Every structure is written in structure tokens, then in C-alpha cells.
Amino acid sequence: MFNSLRLPLIGLILLAAASTSTVSRADEFDWSIGAYAGKYHDAEPAGALAGRANYAEHYMLAVTGSKTLWRHSEWPIAIELDGMLGQQAGLANLTEIAVAPALRWSGLPWRDTLRTDIRLAPLGLSYTSKVGPMEAGPDGRGSRTLNYLFVEATFSRPQSKDSEFFVRLHHRCAIYDLLNNYGANGEDFLSFGFRRKF
């Protein structure tokens, strides 16, 4: 999964670093709150991006909040702490809570027309109220605590930087059996949401 995302991420970093647009720090926001809804699919985030996902009638509704921990003084890069609380329904009813540090890239060349940011959180912590059927291995066992990963693209108008729509690939996993070896992938949701920054 990480190998398939490595080249696009390196390209985004170089594009953000080479961008000639300057980022004004006076109108940046340090806090945000939002909500998103998603549908379960059976592929890792890279598979969903490539269109190899099969969707099931299982859904998540979540609230999310974030705090900017650090922002580069010249480059359009920031580190945020993102948390979420979600309720899943459909094939099972369960609650999920998760937290992860996220890297945000701003300053893409078209930001004066459509402000587009990329957020990546490869390592976090996710806990569910029970093991869902999609996360159980062949023997029926699974783990309520797994790694939390998300990849997100955000979109806002340059004159309304405090409001952004986003698409998030929400992923729980055992990091290739490092956390457990029950033989299950975890859960993946293709999600759409909205947040306000303040």
C-alpha cells in the first residue's frame, strides 16, 4: 500500500515546494470541526484510488476535529492532530474512535482558483466498540485496536478559506500483520465531508 502511494506523494511534495505562490499566515486557522459520511469498500486506499473496490451496504457517519501543531514559516506544509468519532451501521452496528497526526500540503499552483490541500495520516490509533464482521479473520477473531490511516483531499474557495469540502479514504489496518495476524484487512470507507476552520 505505501509503495503504491510513494511516488504520487513525492510528486505532491515537490510540487508544493516548487510552487511560486506564497501562503499568507495571517488568514490561516489552527482549529477545525467537521463531519463526514462514507460507504465501506473491500480494497486498501490504493485500490480504491485505482477503482478496484467493491462496495457493501455498510456505512459510517463521523465527526472530526483537528488542531494545527506546527506550520512551516515559508513552505505550505503543516502538521495537524486529527481525531474522529464515528458510528457504523449496516452489516454491524459499532462505534469507532481514532486519532492520528496528519501532514497537510497546501500551496498547489491552482490555489488562487480552487484551494486544494492534501492531507496524509499514515500512522494513528483506532479503537472500535466491537470487532466488526468485515475485520474478523477466518477463525472469527479480530482486533478492536488497529492502525488508523487516512488520505484526504480538501477543496475550498480562495475567498472562503474557513470552509472546506473533503474526500477522505478512511482505513483501519493491522499494518501487514504487525499489530495482529488474524488474517483480516480491516475496514475502508470512501467518505465525503465538510469542515469549518477557526
Contacts in CASP RR format, 6 or more apart in sequence:
PFRMAT RR
TARGET T0000
AUTHOR 0000-0000-0000
METHOD contacts of the structure
MODEL  1
MFNSLRLPLIGLILLAAASTSTVSRADEFDWSIGAYAGKYHDAEPAGALA
GRANYAEHYMLAVTGSKTLWRHSEWPIAIELDGMLGQQAGLANLTEIAVA
PALRWSGLPWRDTLRTDIRLAPLGLSYTSKVGPMEAGPDGRGSRTLNYLF
VEATFSRPQSKDSEFFVRLHHRCAIYDLLNNYGANGEDFLSFGFRRKF
1 44 0 8 1.000
1 45 0 8 1.000
1 46 0 8 1.000
1 173 0 8 1.000
2 122 0 8 1.000
4 46 0 8 1.000
4 47 0 8 1.000
5 45 0 8 1.000
5 46 0 8 1.000
5 151 0 8 1.000
9 120 0 8 1.000
12 105 0 8 1.000
12 108 0 8 1.000
12 118 0 8 1.000
13 105 0 8 1.000
15 108 0 8 1.000
15 109 0 8 1.000
16 75 0 8 1.000
16 76 0 8 1.000
16 77 0 8 1.000
16 105 0 8 1.000
16 106 0 8 1.000
16 107 0 8 1.000
16 108 0 8 1.000
17 75 0 8 1.000
19 76 0 8 1.000
19 107 0 8 1.000
19 108 0 8 1.000
19 109 0 8 1.000
19 111 0 8 1.000
20 109 0 8 1.000
21 76 0 8 1.000
21 107 0 8 1.000
21 109 0 8 1.000
21 111 0 8 1.000
21 112 0 8 1.000
23 76 0 8 1.000
23 106 0 8 1.000
23 107 0 8 1.000
25 71 0 8 1.000
25 73 0 8 1.000
27 161 0 8 1.000
28 68 0 8 1.000
28 71 0 8 1.000
28 161 0 8 1.000
29 68 0 8 1.000
29 161 0 8 1.000
29 162 0 8 1.000
29 197 0 8 1.000
29 198 0 8 1.000
30 67 0 8 1.000
30 68 0 8 1.000
31 65 0 8 1.000
31 66 0 8 1.000
31 67 0 8 1.000
31 68 0 8 1.000
31 197 0 8 1.000
31 198 0 8 1.000
32 64 0 8 1.000
32 65 0 8 1.000
32 66 0 8 1.000
32 195 0 8 1.000
32 196 0 8 1.000
32 197 0 8 1.000
32 198 0 8 1.000
33 63 0 8 1.000
33 64 0 8 1.000
33 65 0 8 1.000
33 195 0 8 1.000
33 196 0 8 1.000
33 198 0 8 1.000
34 63 0 8 1.000
34 64 0 8 1.000
34 65 0 8 1.000
34 193 0 8 1.000
34 194 0 8 1.000
34 195 0 8 1.000
34 196 0 8 1.000
35 61 0 8 1.000
35 62 0 8 1.000
35 63 0 8 1.000
35 64 0 8 1.000
35 193 0 8 1.000
35 194 0 8 1.000
35 195 0 8 1.000
36 61 0 8 1.000
36 62 0 8 1.000
36 64 0 8 1.000
36 166 0 8 1.000
36 168 0 8 1.000
36 170 0 8 1.000
36 191 0 8 1.000
36 192 0 8 1.000
36 193 0 8 1.000
36 194 0 8 1.000
37 59 0 8 1.000
37 60 0 8 1.000
37 61 0 8 1.000
37 62 0 8 1.000
37 191 0 8 1.000
37 192 0 8 1.000
37 193 0 8 1.000
38 59 0 8 1.000
38 60 0 8 1.000
38 61 0 8 1.000
38 170 0 8 1.000
38 189 0 8 1.000
38 190 0 8 1.000
38 191 0 8 1.000
38 192 0 8 1.000
39 55 0 8 1.000
39 56 0 8 1.000
39 58 0 8 1.000
39 59 0 8 1.000
39 60 0 8 1.000
39 189 0 8 1.000
39 190 0 8 1.000
39 191 0 8 1.000
40 55 0 8 1.000
40 56 0 8 1.000
40 58 0 8 1.000
40 59 0 8 1.000
40 60 0 8 1.000
40 91 0 8 1.000
40 134 0 8 1.000
40 187 0 8 1.000
40 188 0 8 1.000
40 189 0 8 1.000
41 48 0 8 1.000
41 53 0 8 1.000
41 54 0 8 1.000
41 55 0 8 1.000
41 56 0 8 1.000
41 188 0 8 1.000
41 189 0 8 1.000
41 190 0 8 1.000
42 53 0 8 1.000
42 54 0 8 1.000
42 55 0 8 1.000
42 56 0 8 1.000
42 134 0 8 1.000
42 185 0 8 1.000
42 188 0 8 1.000
43 51 0 8 1.000
43 52 0 8 1.000
43 53 0 8 1.000
43 54 0 8 1.000
43 188 0 8 1.000
44 171 0 8 1.000
44 173 0 8 1.000
44 185 0 8 1.000
44 188 0 8 1.000
45 149 0 8 1.000
45 151 0 8 1.000
45 169 0 8 1.000
45 171 0 8 1.000
45 188 0 8 1.000
47 53 0 8 1.000
48 169 0 8 1.000
48 188 0 8 1.000
48 190 0 8 1.000
49 151 0 8 1.000
49 169 0 8 1.000
53 188 0 8 1.000
53 190 0 8 1.000
55 190 0 8 1.000
56 91 0 8 1.000
56 134 0 8 1.000
57 90 0 8 1.000
57 91 0 8 1.000
58 88 0 8 1.000
58 89 0 8 1.000
58 90 0 8 1.000
58 91 0 8 1.000
58 92 0 8 1.000
58 134 0 8 1.000
59 88 0 8 1.000
59 89 0 8 1.000
59 90 0 8 1.000
59 189 0 8 1.000
60 86 0 8 1.000
60 87 0 8 1.000
60 88 0 8 1.000
60 89 0 8 1.000
60 96 0 8 1.000
60 170 0 8 1.000
60 189 0 8 1.000
60 191 0 8 1.000
61 86 0 8 1.000
61 87 0 8 1.000
61 89 0 8 1.000
62 84 0 8 1.000
62 85 0 8 1.000
62 86 0 8 1.000
62 87 0 8 1.000
62 96 0 8 1.000
62 170 0 8 1.000
62 191 0 8 1.000
63 84 0 8 1.000
63 85 0 8 1.000
63 86 0 8 1.000
64 82 0 8 1.000
64 83 0 8 1.000
64 84 0 8 1.000
64 195 0 8 1.000
65 82 0 8 1.000
65 83 0 8 1.000
65 84 0 8 1.000
65 195 0 8 1.000
66 80 0 8 1.000
66 81 0 8 1.000
66 82 0 8 1.000
66 83 0 8 1.000
66 102 0 8 1.000
66 195 0 8 1.000
67 80 0 8 1.000
67 81 0 8 1.000
68 78 0 8 1.000
68 79 0 8 1.000
68 80 0 8 1.000
69 79 0 8 1.000
69 80 0 8 1.000
69 81 0 8 1.000
69 101 0 8 1.000
70 78 0 8 1.000
70 79 0 8 1.000
71 77 0 8 1.000
71 78 0 8 1.000
71 79 0 8 1.000
72 78 0 8 1.000
76 105 0 8 1.000
76 106 0 8 1.000
76 107 0 8 1.000
77 103 0 8 1.000
77 104 0 8 1.000
77 105 0 8 1.000
77 106 0 8 1.000
78 103 0 8 1.000
78 104 0 8 1.000
78 106 0 8 1.000
79 101 0 8 1.000
79 102 0 8 1.000
79 103 0 8 1.000
79 104 0 8 1.000
80 101 0 8 1.000
80 102 0 8 1.000
80 103 0 8 1.000
80 104 0 8 1.000
80 119 0 8 1.000
81 99 0 8 1.000
81 100 0 8 1.000
81 101 0 8 1.000
81 102 0 8 1.000
82 99 0 8 1.000
82 100 0 8 1.000
82 101 0 8 1.000
82 102 0 8 1.000
82 119 0 8 1.000
82 121 0 8 1.000
82 150 0 8 1.000
83 97 0 8 1.000
83 98 0 8 1.000
83 99 0 8 1.000
83 100 0 8 1.000
84 96 0 8 1.000
84 97 0 8 1.000
84 98 0 8 1.000
84 99 0 8 1.000
85 95 0 8 1.000
85 96 0 8 1.000
85 97 0 8 1.000
86 95 0 8 1.000
86 96 0 8 1.000
86 97 0 8 1.000
87 93 0 8 1.000
87 94 0 8 1.000
87 95 0 8 1.000
87 96 0 8 1.000
88 94 0 8 1.000
88 95 0 8 1.000
88 96 0 8 1.000
88 128 0 8 1.000
88 187 0 8 1.000
91 132 0 8 1.000
91 133 0 8 1.000
91 134 0 8 1.000
92 130 0 8 1.000
92 132 0 8 1.000
92 133 0 8 1.000
92 134 0 8 1.000
94 128 0 8 1.000
94 129 0 8 1.000
94 130 0 8 1.000
94 132 0 8 1.000
95 128 0 8 1.000
95 129 0 8 1.000
96 126 0 8 1.000
96 127 0 8 1.000
96 128 0 8 1.000
96 129 0 8 1.000
96 172 0 8 1.000
97 126 0 8 1.000
97 127 0 8 1.000
98 124 0 8 1.000
98 125 0 8 1.000
98 126 0 8 1.000
98 127 0 8 1.000
98 148 0 8 1.000
98 172 0 8 1.000
99 124 0 8 1.000
99 125 0 8 1.000
99 148 0 8 1.000
100 121 0 8 1.000
100 123 0 8 1.000
100 124 0 8 1.000
100 125 0 8 1.000
100 148 0 8 1.000
100 149 0 8 1.000
100 150 0 8 1.000
101 121 0 8 1.000
101 123 0 8 1.000
101 124 0 8 1.000
102 119 0 8 1.000
102 120 0 8 1.000
102 121 0 8 1.000
102 150 0 8 1.000
102 152 0 8 1.000
103 119 0 8 1.000
103 120 0 8 1.000
103 121 0 8 1.000
104 117 0 8 1.000
104 118 0 8 1.000
104 119 0 8 1.000
105 117 0 8 1.000
105 118 0 8 1.000
105 119 0 8 1.000
106 115 0 8 1.000
106 117 0 8 1.000
107 117 0 8 1.000
108 116 0 8 1.000
108 117 0 8 1.000
108 118 0 8 1.000
110 116 0 8 1.000
111 158 0 8 1.000
112 158 0 8 1.000
113 158 0 8 1.000
114 155 0 8 1.000
114 156 0 8 1.000
114 157 0 8 1.000
114 158 0 8 1.000
115 154 0 8 1.000
115 155 0 8 1.000
115 156 0 8 1.000
115 157 0 8 1.000
115 158 0 8 1.000
115 161 0 8 1.000
115 164 0 8 1.000
116 153 0 8 1.000
116 154 0 8 1.000
116 155 0 8 1.000
117 153 0 8 1.000
117 154 0 8 1.000
117 164 0 8 1.000
118 151 0 8 1.000
118 152 0 8 1.000
118 153 0 8 1.000
118 154 0 8 1.000
119 150 0 8 1.000
119 151 0 8 1.000
119 152 0 8 1.000
119 153 0 8 1.000
119 154 0 8 1.000
119 166 0 8 1.000
120 150 0 8 1.000
120 151 0 8 1.000
120 152 0 8 1.000
121 148 0 8 1.000
121 149 0 8 1.000
121 150 0 8 1.000
121 151 0 8 1.000
122 149 0 8 1.000
123 147 0 8 1.000
123 149 0 8 1.000
124 147 0 8 1.000
124 148 0 8 1.000
124 149 0 8 1.000
125 145 0 8 1.000
125 147 0 8 1.000
125 148 0 8 1.000
126 145 0 8 1.000
126 146 0 8 1.000
126 147 0 8 1.000
126 148 0 8 1.000
126 172 0 8 1.000
127 144 0 8 1.000
127 145 0 8 1.000
128 135 0 8 1.000
128 144 0 8 1.000
128 172 0 8 1.000
129 144 0 8 1.000
130 144 0 8 1.000
131 141 0 8 1.000
131 142 0 8 1.000
131 143 0 8 1.000
131 144 0 8 1.000
132 187 0 8 1.000
134 184 0 8 1.000
134 185 0 8 1.000
134 186 0 8 1.000
134 187 0 8 1.000
135 142 0 8 1.000
135 143 0 8 1.000
135 146 0 8 1.000
135 172 0 8 1.000
135 182 0 8 1.000
135 184 0 8 1.000
135 185 0 8 1.000
135 186 0 8 1.000
135 187 0 8 1.000
136 142 0 8 1.000
136 182 0 8 1.000
136 184 0 8 1.000
137 182 0 8 1.000
137 183 0 8 1.000
137 184 0 8 1.000
138 183 0 8 1.000
139 182 0 8 1.000
140 182 0 8 1.000
141 182 0 8 1.000
142 180 0 8 1.000
142 182 0 8 1.000
142 184 0 8 1.000
143 174 0 8 1.000
143 179 0 8 1.000
143 180 0 8 1.000
143 182 0 8 1.000
145 179 0 8 1.000
146 172 0 8 1.000
146 173 0 8 1.000
146 174 0 8 1.000
146 179 0 8 1.000
146 180 0 8 1.000
146 186 0 8 1.000
147 172 0 8 1.000
147 173 0 8 1.000
147 174 0 8 1.000
147 175 0 8 1.000
147 179 0 8 1.000
148 171 0 8 1.000
148 172 0 8 1.000
149 171 0 8 1.000
149 172 0 8 1.000
149 173 0 8 1.000
150 168 0 8 1.000
150 169 0 8 1.000
150 170 0 8 1.000
150 171 0 8 1.000
151 168 0 8 1.000
151 169 0 8 1.000
151 171 0 8 1.000
152 166 0 8 1.000
152 167 0 8 1.000
152 168 0 8 1.000
152 169 0 8 1.000
153 166 0 8 1.000
153 167 0 8 1.000
154 164 0 8 1.000
154 165 0 8 1.000
154 166 0 8 1.000
154 195 0 8 1.000
155 164 0 8 1.000
155 165 0 8 1.000
155 166 0 8 1.000
156 163 0 8 1.000
156 164 0 8 1.000
156 165 0 8 1.000
157 163 0 8 1.000
161 197 0 8 1.000
162 196 0 8 1.000
162 197 0 8 1.000
162 198 0 8 1.000
163 194 0 8 1.000
163 195 0 8 1.000
163 196 0 8 1.000
163 197 0 8 1.000
164 194 0 8 1.000
164 195 0 8 1.000
164 197 0 8 1.000
165 192 0 8 1.000
165 193 0 8 1.000
165 194 0 8 1.000
166 192 0 8 1.000
166 193 0 8 1.000
166 194 0 8 1.000
166 195 0 8 1.000
167 190 0 8 1.000
167 191 0 8 1.000
167 192 0 8 1.000
167 193 0 8 1.000
168 189 0 8 1.000
168 191 0 8 1.000
168 192 0 8 1.000
168 193 0 8 1.000
169 188 0 8 1.000
169 189 0 8 1.000
169 190 0 8 1.000
169 191 0 8 1.000
170 187 0 8 1.000
170 188 0 8 1.000
170 189 0 8 1.000
170 190 0 8 1.000
170 191 0 8 1.000
171 186 0 8 1.000
171 187 0 8 1.000
171 188 0 8 1.000
171 189 0 8 1.000
172 186 0 8 1.000
172 187 0 8 1.000
172 188 0 8 1.000
173 185 0 8 1.000
173 186 0 8 1.000
174 180 0 8 1.000
174 181 0 8 1.000
174 182 0 8 1.000
174 183 0 8 1.000
174 184 0 8 1.000
174 186 0 8 1.000
177 183 0 8 1.000
END
